[in-house]
Amino acid sequence: MRIRALIMLAVAGLVFISFISGSTEPDMGLKIGDRAPKIVASLPDGTSFDSDSLKGKMVLVDFWASYDAPSRIDNHRKTMLLERFANSEFLNSEGFVIVSISLDRFKTPFYKTIERDNLFDFYHICDFEGRESKLARKFEISNQMTNFLIDGDGRIVETSNDLDRIESTLHRMESVDRTRFAAYRR
């Protein structure tokens, strides 16, 4: 009986040690707190884009399409968010940018929507494969367009298709006293 108890205690100790010695880095995923998937693509002008180049900035990854009415309605609000928060300081970020990933299949509506909705200050990505695009699969976009708010460390701090929630999170992250958390950022 004693040997059995010692073996059980040893196994429990090994499990506990392996649990606490795990990495403190968040997992790659799509939940709040996870490290966001990396985005590598081409912009419409042919230049390459790598999401690592935005490290240190608060990033809104916005999935949309020119044929999607809610996306089109939200375009004006996204532009206003960019104007409001572009130079803001957040808990783990300085500045705010929008990476706009279109799920369009045709070039003409994509380019005309950018022009009509005045979306020139966004990083635009579109591979014209619609919902079958690699990025749509990587971010698990199915029926509903989703936004991912990612902090300067590459962690997801909000996911929503509701811009009110995104804006609320931006306000919350902006209002945090960065000096109080400086010791935790090392």
Backbone bond lengths (Angstrom), bond angles and torsions (degrees), N, CA, C in turn:
res aa  C-N    CA-C-N  psi(-1)  N-CA   C-N-CA  omega(-1)  CA-C   N-CA-C  phi
1 M - - - 1.443 - - 1.526 110.96 -
2 R 1.349 116.41 -40.75 1.451 120.25 179.09 1.525 111.81 -65.44
3 I 1.290 117.05 -39.82 1.464 120.93 179.63 1.525 109.76 -63.37
4 R 1.305 115.78 -42.05 1.459 120.63 178.67 1.535 110.59 -61.36
5 A 1.310 117.16 -43.38 1.468 121.78 179.33 1.526 110.45 -65.07
6 L 1.341 117.48 -40.29 1.464 121.05 177.71 1.530 111.83 -64.76
7 I 1.312 116.16 -40.48 1.470 120.62 178.50 1.526 109.77 -65.06
8 M 1.324 117.08 -43.63 1.462 120.99 179.30 1.532 110.27 -63.45
9 L 1.334 116.94 -41.08 1.448 121.31 178.98 1.533 110.64 -65.15
10 A 1.317 117.71 -40.28 1.468 122.03 178.94 1.527 110.65 -64.93
11 V 1.325 117.04 -43.87 1.474 121.03 179.55 1.533 109.83 -64.42
12 A 1.333 116.83 -43.98 1.466 120.03 178.92 1.520 110.49 -62.86
13 G 1.319 117.22 -39.20 1.458 120.69 177.45 1.513 112.33 -63.61
14 L 1.338 117.40 -43.02 1.474 120.74 177.66 1.516 111.56 -62.86
15 V 1.312 116.97 -41.83 1.467 120.61 178.53 1.525 109.88 -63.47
16 F 1.333 116.52 -43.86 1.460 120.38 179.69 1.525 111.16 -63.35
17 I 1.309 117.57 -45.16 1.472 121.25 -179.99 1.521 110.70 -63.27
18 S 1.317 117.61 -42.03 1.471 119.09 179.33 1.522 110.87 -66.71
19 F 1.323 117.13 -31.17 1.456 120.44 178.74 1.526 111.49 -70.28
20 I 1.339 117.34 -46.80 1.461 119.43 -176.08 1.515 112.93 -77.83
21 S 1.325 118.43 -18.79 1.462 119.34 179.75 1.518 111.85 -90.91
22 G 1.326 117.87 6.91 1.456 121.41 178.64 1.514 111.51 -67.15
23 S 1.285 115.70 166.23 1.462 121.97 -178.12 1.522 110.90 -66.50
24 T 1.319 116.05 144.87 1.457 120.50 175.76 1.524 110.95 -87.12
25 E 1.303 116.82 -6.98 1.459 120.92 177.95 1.525 109.38 -71.04
26 P 1.316 117.63 138.58 1.465 119.55 179.16 1.529 110.65 -70.17
27 D 1.320 114.60 155.90 1.456 120.51 177.10 1.516 109.89 -71.68
28 M 1.330 116.40 156.17 1.458 121.91 171.64 1.519 106.20 -75.53
29 G 1.311 117.05 128.44 1.452 119.63 -179.04 1.507 111.66 -176.88
30 L 1.327 115.88 -164.47 1.459 121.51 -176.01 1.520 113.08 -122.80
31 K 1.327 116.96 10.07 1.458 120.52 178.39 1.523 109.43 -94.74
32 I 1.314 115.95 160.65 1.460 120.41 177.04 1.527 108.54 -61.13
33 G 1.326 114.52 130.45 1.457 120.90 -177.30 1.514 113.39 99.51
34 D 1.332 117.43 -20.53 1.468 121.25 178.77 1.519 110.45 -76.43
35 R 1.314 115.44 156.72 1.456 120.99 172.24 1.531 106.68 -76.98
36 A 1.322 115.92 128.71 1.469 121.20 -176.67 1.525 110.49 -69.58
37 P 1.331 117.05 147.34 1.466 119.48 174.96 1.526 111.07 -60.96
38 K 1.303 115.55 146.47 1.462 121.48 -179.92 1.529 109.44 -73.19
39 I 1.322 115.30 143.04 1.464 121.18 178.23 1.523 107.96 -114.61
40 V 1.310 115.90 118.70 1.458 122.20 174.72 1.524 105.90 -128.58
41 A 1.325 116.04 120.49 1.468 120.17 -176.12 1.522 108.98 -160.18
42 S 1.324 115.00 -176.52 1.461 121.17 175.60 1.518 109.44 -109.94
43 L 1.313 115.11 140.65 1.460 121.02 173.98 1.532 108.07 -81.61
44 P 1.327 118.63 164.35 1.464 120.72 -177.46 1.538 114.67 -56.26
45 D 1.328 117.22 -28.84 1.465 118.96 179.92 1.525 112.86 -83.16
46 G 1.336 117.11 2.30 1.458 121.59 176.62 1.520 114.91 95.98
47 T 1.327 117.98 -10.30 1.457 119.08 178.62 1.522 109.96 -73.53
48 S 1.319 115.32 149.44 1.462 118.96 -179.19 1.522 110.17 -82.05
49 F 1.308 115.04 149.71 1.458 122.57 -179.70 1.517 108.30 -126.57
50 D 1.327 115.70 134.59 1.457 122.39 176.33 1.524 106.89 -133.79
51 S 1.313 117.30 124.51 1.464 120.65 -176.84 1.532 112.17 -61.34
52 D 1.327 117.76 -21.08 1.467 120.05 176.44 1.526 111.87 -62.41
53 S 1.331 117.06 -23.88 1.462 120.28 179.45 1.533 111.82 -69.08
54 L 1.316 117.37 -13.48 1.468 121.71 -179.16 1.528 112.12 -100.77
55 K 1.315 116.83 10.78 1.463 120.72 179.44 1.534 109.34 -55.97
56 G 1.309 115.94 134.15 1.455 121.27 -178.45 1.519 113.25 96.68
57 K 1.329 117.72 -8.76 1.463 121.87 179.35 1.529 109.83 -110.45
58 M 1.323 115.48 152.74 1.457 121.31 170.87 1.529 105.80 -80.79
59 V 1.328 116.92 127.86 1.464 121.59 -173.36 1.523 110.07 -123.88
60 L 1.315 115.80 129.47 1.459 120.72 170.83 1.521 107.06 -100.03
61 V 1.329 116.43 114.13 1.459 121.25 174.05 1.514 105.68 -92.44
62 D 1.318 115.21 112.66 1.463 122.99 -170.80 1.521 110.06 -113.49
63 F 1.328 116.69 114.73 1.464 120.96 174.38 1.528 107.61 -92.88
64 W 1.318 115.99 131.80 1.451 121.44 -176.14 1.522 108.94 -156.07
65 A 1.332 116.40 176.54 1.465 122.52 173.55 1.524 108.16 -155.22
66 S 1.315 115.76 150.78 1.466 119.72 -178.13 1.529 111.84 -65.63
67 Y 1.324 117.93 -25.61 1.458 121.93 -179.05 1.533 112.56 -87.35
68 D 1.329 118.02 -7.02 1.457 122.07 -176.67 1.523 109.62 -91.98
69 A 1.336 117.07 109.29 1.471 121.59 -175.13 1.528 113.43 -57.95
70 P 1.339 120.17 -47.01 1.475 118.52 178.94 1.539 112.50 -59.98
71 S 1.318 117.32 -36.54 1.469 120.30 177.39 1.518 110.73 -62.56
72 R 1.310 115.69 -44.63 1.467 120.16 -179.01 1.517 110.87 -64.67
73 I 1.323 117.83 -39.88 1.457 121.43 178.73 1.523 110.13 -63.32
74 D 1.344 116.28 -39.27 1.470 121.13 -177.98 1.528 113.71 -75.68
75 N 1.323 118.49 -14.49 1.472 119.84 -176.89 1.526 112.79 -57.47
76 H 1.315 116.82 -40.31 1.465 119.80 178.97 1.535 110.56 -63.74
77 R 1.333 116.26 -43.20 1.474 120.04 179.30 1.526 111.34 -64.42
78 K 1.329 117.29 -37.08 1.467 120.06 178.29 1.530 110.17 -64.42
79 T 1.308 116.64 -39.68 1.458 120.28 176.72 1.523 110.53 -62.85
80 M 1.336 116.82 -41.27 1.464 120.64 177.68 1.530 111.48 -65.54
81 L 1.323 117.48 -39.25 1.465 120.66 176.60 1.522 110.86 -61.47
82 L 1.331 115.70 -42.12 1.459 119.69 -179.97 1.527 110.29 -63.50
83 E 1.326 117.45 -44.01 1.468 120.72 177.93 1.523 111.06 -61.93
84 R 1.323 116.70 -41.75 1.468 121.28 -176.04 1.530 112.34 -70.21
85 F 1.336 118.47 -41.95 1.459 121.72 -170.57 1.532 114.84 -108.11
86 A 1.317 118.77 1.36 1.469 121.38 -173.98 1.520 113.30 -52.44
87 N 1.315 118.01 -39.19 1.468 121.30 -177.08 1.521 113.07 -110.31
88 S 1.312 117.31 18.70 1.463 121.39 -178.24 1.522 111.30 -77.49
89 E 1.327 114.65 157.82 1.456 121.87 173.48 1.517 107.77 -108.78
90 F 1.322 115.41 129.03 1.457 122.01 -178.92 1.528 108.45 -115.62
91 L 1.307 116.84 178.55 1.458 121.21 -177.62 1.531 112.06 -53.95
92 N 1.302 118.49 -54.89 1.467 122.60 -178.60 1.522 112.11 -116.21
93 S 1.305 117.35 23.93 1.458 119.26 -172.31 1.512 111.15 -152.77
94 E 1.323 114.83 153.19 1.462 121.72 171.74 1.517 107.28 -129.74
95 G 1.308 115.62 120.84 1.461 120.83 -178.55 1.516 111.32 90.08
96 F 1.308 114.56 163.37 1.460 122.06 -176.54 1.522 108.50 -139.92
97 V 1.330 117.34 132.42 1.460 122.74 177.26 1.524 109.38 -134.54
98 I 1.321 115.37 161.72 1.461 121.01 178.05 1.521 109.11 -121.13
99 V 1.327 114.55 126.67 1.462 121.75 172.85 1.518 105.74 -103.52
100 S 1.309 115.53 112.15 1.454 123.03 -172.85 1.529 108.95 -100.76
101 I 1.331 116.80 112.31 1.465 121.40 -178.24 1.522 108.17 -108.18
102 S 1.317 115.06 109.86 1.462 120.58 -177.55 1.517 110.71 -88.36
103 L 1.314 115.48 139.53 1.454 121.51 176.24 1.523 110.88 -103.26
104 D 1.307 115.32 27.94 1.465 120.64 176.70 1.527 110.81 -71.53
105 R 1.321 114.84 157.33 1.463 120.99 174.83 1.530 111.80 -109.43
106 F 1.329 116.22 -15.45 1.457 119.98 -175.69 1.525 110.40 -122.27
107 K 1.320 115.62 140.32 1.462 121.20 -174.15 1.521 113.57 -70.64
108 T 1.318 117.98 -43.33 1.456 120.79 -174.06 1.528 112.30 -58.63
109 P 1.352 119.73 -51.62 1.472 118.10 179.14 1.531 112.40 -62.67
110 F 1.313 117.11 -35.59 1.465 121.67 179.35 1.526 110.33 -60.61
111 Y 1.327 117.08 -53.34 1.469 120.77 -177.87 1.530 112.28 -67.76
112 K 1.339 117.29 -37.93 1.468 119.73 179.32 1.527 111.68 -66.80
113 T 1.331 117.15 -35.79 1.466 120.42 178.70 1.521 110.73 -66.97
114 I 1.315 117.16 -40.96 1.466 120.18 177.33 1.527 109.56 -59.13
115 E 1.335 115.76 -42.52 1.465 120.14 -179.24 1.529 111.84 -70.40
116 R 1.330 116.85 -49.17 1.471 120.50 -177.35 1.523 112.88 -64.41
117 D 1.337 116.68 -38.86 1.465 120.52 -176.74 1.525 112.26 -90.56
118 N 1.324 116.78 3.19 1.468 122.64 176.28 1.534 111.58 56.49
119 L 1.329 115.93 55.85 1.462 122.58 -176.60 1.526 111.60 -104.25
120 F 1.296 117.52 38.79 1.461 121.76 -172.54 1.527 113.73 -74.65
121 D 1.322 118.21 -19.89 1.460 120.63 -175.73 1.524 113.64 -93.21
122 F 1.309 117.52 8.54 1.460 121.67 178.94 1.524 109.43 -95.96
123 Y 1.323 116.93 158.32 1.461 121.92 167.31 1.527 105.51 -86.43
124 H 1.342 116.98 112.98 1.464 120.46 -176.98 1.520 111.00 -98.85
125 I 1.335 114.40 135.12 1.464 121.47 176.53 1.519 107.38 -132.08
126 C 1.318 116.27 132.50 1.465 121.11 175.04 1.524 108.36 -157.63
127 D 1.323 116.29 124.19 1.466 119.75 177.39 1.528 111.60 -103.69
128 F 1.322 116.38 2.83 1.469 124.44 176.01 1.532 112.38 60.24
129 E 1.329 116.02 33.19 1.463 121.38 175.40 1.524 111.44 -110.21
130 G 1.329 116.98 6.68 1.459 121.16 178.15 1.519 112.58 62.83
131 R 1.310 115.70 -141.72 1.467 120.80 -178.12 1.523 112.54 -73.63
132 E 1.306 117.62 -6.71 1.465 121.07 176.23 1.526 111.68 -90.87
133 S 1.319 118.15 3.84 1.460 120.85 -179.49 1.523 110.08 -64.09
134 K 1.313 115.96 155.60 1.466 121.41 -179.30 1.524 111.08 -60.68
135 L 1.326 116.55 -41.29 1.462 119.34 -178.67 1.526 111.96 -68.92
136 A 1.326 117.65 -36.73 1.465 120.19 177.28 1.530 110.00 -63.99
137 R 1.312 116.90 -39.36 1.473 119.70 177.33 1.523 111.13 -70.52
138 K 1.331 116.80 -40.33 1.466 120.93 -179.13 1.531 111.06 -62.37
139 F 1.343 116.44 -37.34 1.462 121.28 179.88 1.528 112.61 -96.61
140 E 1.334 116.54 8.24 1.472 123.39 176.75 1.523 112.92 53.73
141 I 1.326 116.00 47.03 1.461 121.22 176.80 1.523 107.50 -85.95
142 S 1.317 116.72 121.55 1.461 119.56 179.97 1.519 109.67 -115.75
143 N 1.307 118.38 -96.50 1.463 120.61 -177.46 1.514 113.73 -87.15
144 Q 1.316 116.68 -37.88 1.458 120.68 -173.06 1.533 110.17 -104.57
145 M 1.320 115.87 132.50 1.458 120.60 176.66 1.530 108.10 -67.85
146 T 1.307 116.50 140.41 1.458 121.32 -176.53 1.516 109.91 -130.85
147 N 1.324 115.00 147.77 1.465 122.12 174.52 1.521 108.52 -109.18
148 F 1.321 115.67 143.16 1.459 121.89 176.11 1.518 107.51 -123.06
149 L 1.332 116.85 123.10 1.454 121.91 176.72 1.527 107.30 -99.13
150 I 1.331 115.80 121.60 1.462 122.16 -172.03 1.524 108.52 -121.42
151 D 1.327 116.62 130.76 1.465 119.85 -178.40 1.529 111.50 -82.32
152 G 1.318 115.63 179.55 1.455 121.69 -175.95 1.513 114.74 -64.96
153 D 1.342 117.66 -16.82 1.460 122.17 176.40 1.526 111.76 -92.02
154 G 1.331 116.82 1.24 1.466 120.50 178.72 1.514 113.90 85.24
155 R 1.321 117.11 15.12 1.467 120.91 -179.98 1.518 110.57 -98.71
156 I 1.301 115.63 142.35 1.460 121.36 178.04 1.523 108.63 -75.59
157 V 1.334 115.84 124.50 1.460 120.33 179.01 1.531 112.22 -109.53
158 E 1.332 117.54 -12.63 1.466 120.94 176.11 1.515 109.02 -162.64
159 T 1.321 116.10 142.10 1.464 122.15 170.56 1.512 107.19 -131.19
160 S 1.311 116.00 129.25 1.455 118.75 -178.61 1.522 109.90 -172.05
161 N 1.307 115.96 155.50 1.460 120.08 169.64 1.525 109.68 -101.34
162 D 1.336 115.87 5.79 1.456 122.98 179.57 1.530 108.94 -103.54
163 L 1.319 117.19 112.41 1.460 121.00 -178.26 1.527 112.96 -66.56
164 D 1.327 117.79 -21.75 1.459 119.58 175.17 1.531 110.51 -63.65
165 R 1.322 116.73 -41.29 1.468 120.22 177.22 1.518 110.97 -65.89
166 I 1.327 116.81 -40.83 1.466 120.65 178.58 1.528 109.25 -61.89
167 E 1.331 116.74 -47.04 1.464 120.66 -179.52 1.523 111.22 -63.25
168 S 1.316 117.31 -40.87 1.456 121.38 178.22 1.535 110.95 -60.83
169 T 1.313 116.62 -42.50 1.467 120.64 178.24 1.521 110.79 -66.28
170 L 1.329 117.53 -39.50 1.464 120.44 176.78 1.531 110.64 -60.90
171 H 1.328 117.06 -43.75 1.467 120.58 177.74 1.530 110.94 -61.57
172 R 1.335 115.88 -44.65 1.467 120.06 179.64 1.526 111.44 -61.70
173 M 1.339 116.90 -45.56 1.462 121.17 -178.83 1.531 111.07 -68.15
174 E 1.326 116.68 -29.30 1.466 121.14 179.56 1.524 110.71 -75.61
175 S 1.320 117.31 -31.45 1.461 120.40 -174.32 1.530 113.26 -84.28
176 V 1.324 118.37 -5.43 1.464 121.14 -179.31 1.521 109.67 -70.65
177 D 1.316 116.20 135.01 1.468 121.81 176.64 1.525 108.16 -75.32
178 R 1.314 115.81 104.95 1.468 121.67 -175.66 1.522 112.07 -63.31
179 T 1.315 118.09 -29.56 1.465 119.90 -177.89 1.532 111.04 -69.76
180 R 1.318 117.92 -29.86 1.468 120.82 178.26 1.511 111.79 -66.61
181 F 1.336 117.02 -30.32 1.460 120.91 -175.10 1.524 112.07 -103.92
182 A 1.314 118.05 8.91 1.469 121.27 -176.98 1.522 111.71 -59.60
183 A 1.315 118.60 -37.87 1.469 121.57 -179.03 1.513 111.78 -65.83
184 Y 1.333 118.08 -27.84 1.463 121.43 -177.77 1.526 112.49 -83.52
185 R 1.312 117.89 -12.10 1.465 121.48 -174.30 1.517 112.53 -90.66
186 R 1.299 118.91 3.34 1.466 121.06 -177.51 1.476 113.15 -71.36
